[in-house]
């Protein structure tokens, strides 16, 4: 199963390569598969090093909040199973 976590574009260079932030992890991705202009501050969905789609900021933030809730819940369960 693949999950595509929204990533915020931090920079775009002349080769259509972007630096993005995915939940605090910075990495480089190609923008070659997206037909529309991608700008700093946009959110994109990434698969194996390629941005596949732009998404609007509201949808990205909603998804990121859900991922945070899932991570918090998993973390709580793991902590409880190990220490309680």
Phi, psi and omega in degrees: 000135177250137173246135177250111183267132178303138180233137181270132180284124181263326179201158177225128180260180184291348178263015180063035178247134185242149166264132182231161176245118178244102181051042177091352178262126180262136180205166180260144178218152175276142176256009187297338182267359178260119184287340183262164179295134175245131183239162174304134180096344176290160174249139180227157172258137188240143173221124178043049174088001178240131170290129185257335187197142169276145173230155182286158187300320182297316179294320179297313181294324177296315179297317181296323178294320178295319177298321179296317179298318179297314180298318179298317181294315178298317179298319180296316180296318180295318179296316180297319182291333182272328190239351181247000000 
